[in-house]
Amino acid sequence: MSETKRVRIIDIAEELGVSTATVSNVIHGKTKKISKETVKRVEKLLEEREYIPNMAGILLARNDSGIVGVVIHNHPKYEDHLLQDPFIAASLDGLSAEIEKQKLFMMIKTTRDINEVIKFATMWNLVGLVVIGFCEQDYDELRSRMRIPFVVYDGMFKESRSRICNISIDDFDGGYQMGKHFARNHKKILCISDNKESMDLKRYEGFVHALSEHGICPDFMLIPLQHDERIAFYRQNKDCFNRHTAVFAMSDVYAVELMQFLQSEGYRIPEDMAVAGFDDAPICTKVCPALTTIRQDPSARARKAIEILLGLKNKDDMPAQIMLPVELVIRESA
């Protein structure tokens, strides 16, 4: 609609025979003193006339913006393609659906600076935050400097924090289930990860524990963060793969990448090398052979995150820690 034909609040008010204050209050969500019938009439005409207000101004004017912020740590390992990562994409997809169910809005922020999170939360008068990928110290900093509620995905806390809910998955059990699966057919097993901390450490510990019950001790390979460096590293360490018959990668991305590398080097999967990952991202069923993995449910985690977030906002007594189950999904790769 052109600027000269833009519908004004006074136009809507005159057509309905109500005051401009009534129309303005409906737009800004201040409807407690307005009848439901009038609210519906105003909203209907606003839609029909394609009235488009300054959304940022409206949200900031409300006591509650209706926005849930999702802040993700833009770690260097994502190589500036953070939102393309299968785990992040699946998490956002689940959160978007749950936030929409609550008739709220989702706003995404990616950053490496925890101070940017505080500015973001203040600027948009957020209902609350879902925070992904930062460290314990960062979460404590947020809690000390912000009043709004927030929940954390996969926070590795040494002890529970008041007014912070950490929603994690059972990483140890995921590794344990994969270890039990590999122990049936393999003894020379390799585990790969870009770190030996936090979630990956839990997965590794569960994996090692399961294999130890069968007298098997897996090897561990620490791989580079950057894609090109990893591929070069794999080529340099090809002899290491020749000494093993199975590889457990700490994420589906690494598993698929390694599987494709091995296939390019002439390995048959799973005849020469079994490969498995962790997360059950959509990519698992789009590669050949389909990837064996540990499934976590991003929809269940998102549902719990928004439930807890709204509970914290209402000052309900909410748990500080929630751990969701995982399950082994066996496909053709291992």
Secondary structure by P-SEA (a helix, b strand, c coil): ccccccccaaaaaaaacccaaaaaaaaacccccccaaaaaaaaaaaaaaccccaaaaaaaacccccbbbbbbcccccccccccccaaaaaaaaaaaaaaaaacbbbbbbbcccaaaaaaaaaaccccccccccccaaaaaaaaacccccccccccccccccccbbbbbcaaaaaaaaaaaaaaacccbbbbbcccccaaaaaaaaaaaaaaaaacbbbbbbbbbccaaaaaaaaaaaaaaaaaccbbbbccaaaaaaaaaaaaaacccccccbbbbbcccccccccccccccbbbbbaaaaaaaaaaaaaaaaaccccccbbbbbbbbbbcccc
